[in-house]
Amino acid sequence: MIAEKTLNQTLHTAKFFKRDEFYTQLSDIESELKHYKEHFKGKVVFCNCDDPRSSNFFNYFAYNFENLGLKKLLVSCYKNQEKNLFIQEEPESAVFLEYTGDKDGKKARNAEEIGIKMLQGDGDFRSQEVIEFLKQADIIVTNPPFSLFREYVEQLLKYEKKFLIIGNINAITYKEIFKLIKENKAWLGINMGRGISGFIVPDNYELYGTEVRIDSLGDKIISPNNCLWLTNLDTFKRSEDIILSKTYYGNESQYPKFDNYDAINVDKTKDIPIDYEGVMGVPITFLHKFNPEQFELVKFRKGNDDKDLSINGKCPYFRILIKNRKL
Ligand SMILES: C[S@@+](CC[C@H](N)C(=O)[O-])C[C@H]1O[C@@H](n2cnc3c(N)ncnc32)[C@H](O)[C@@H]1O
């Protein structure tokens, strides 16, 4: 019964991410963005999956424009086939907005005051029109469509942009994304899992078995608890060592070796032994605490035979193979 419930939940969550129509809460944006203030001074920010009439990314940057010392804010959205969550009518076309600070001597905060313009195309982040905005931008910040996550990140790299975006934890298991993390070209932000409190979904969203609530504004919020921030902006966390207290020698039986790789299995990041100089297989959530000066990422998920890492024939959940650089 429990297994069935978990399966249902997984299926509902998978469906949820497939639809792409879930919206980030201002509180979640604030609690991540407060750690990056120094990166934004004098910069052009682009939110390229955001309707300026409803996006909290737009609200955050418009409201904090002076506080962050931004040079320009660009926001563009896709012409969605479905009804818009907030204005509840068919959108006529994709729109964009450009804000360079005070307008006519006064601070404009909402999209109408700033002035919304029509895009010629559908606002797809891959369209030439939207790429022209991307080229002007220094930092891209948004929650992009999860179904196009790989392509989205690939485009950011192609144009050598700084970014701070929301994704699903599973994205780490994509080989393209893991490669980026391994090569130190991207890393996890500050908040992850339950650290991202939930997303606003349309009223008619049906999600049984998942955490759903109505907030004080009457919005329906779903908490999938499996999202993260992916970034290439430096954070304080990247230079903090994970405090280790366990030892391997004397406790060898707690750290079995894999069948198909010369490494020990560690079930929880906090149990990484302080004294093991070889390779260790740790859960993917390790990446949330990863400091590249403390550990090296060796390999992901597979053993020498290119099959999933196993112990006595059983595969624990995905493991990342790491090595302590300080030993
Ligand atoms: C997960 S939602 C997040 C919306 C908004 N960024 C936020 O955080 O509230 C992803 C958004 O990307 C839009 N989208 C889907 N395909 C797109 C595309 N090809 N180009 C640009 N945006 C797209 C969807 O319409 C949806 O609004």
The ligand as a Gaussian input file, in Angstrom:
#p B3LYP/6-31G(d) Opt

LIG

0 1
 C        8.141000      26.245000     -14.454000
 S        7.327000      27.534000     -15.262000
 C        7.976000      28.916000     -14.402000
 C        7.421000      30.220000     -14.784000
 C        8.193000      31.410000     -14.188000
 N        9.547000      31.436000     -14.669000
 C        8.186000      31.315000     -12.692000
 O        9.190000      30.916000     -12.110000
 O        7.146000      31.628000     -12.081000
 C        8.154000      27.539000     -16.809000
 C        7.629000      28.562000     -17.797000
 O        8.327000      28.433000     -19.023000
 C        7.412000      28.650000     -20.078000
 N        7.928000      27.992000     -21.281000
 C        7.615000      26.771000     -21.757000
 N        8.279000      26.546000     -22.892000
 C        9.025000      27.646000     -23.137000
 C        9.908000      28.026000     -24.168000
 N       10.163000      27.212000     -25.179000
 N       10.499000      29.250000     -24.109000
 C       10.237000      30.077000     -23.081000
 N        9.412000      29.770000     -22.064000
 C        8.806000      28.579000     -22.095000
 C        6.127000      28.062000     -19.583000
 O        5.038000      28.649000     -20.249000
 C        6.174000      28.405000     -18.103000
 O        5.536000      29.619000     -17.853000

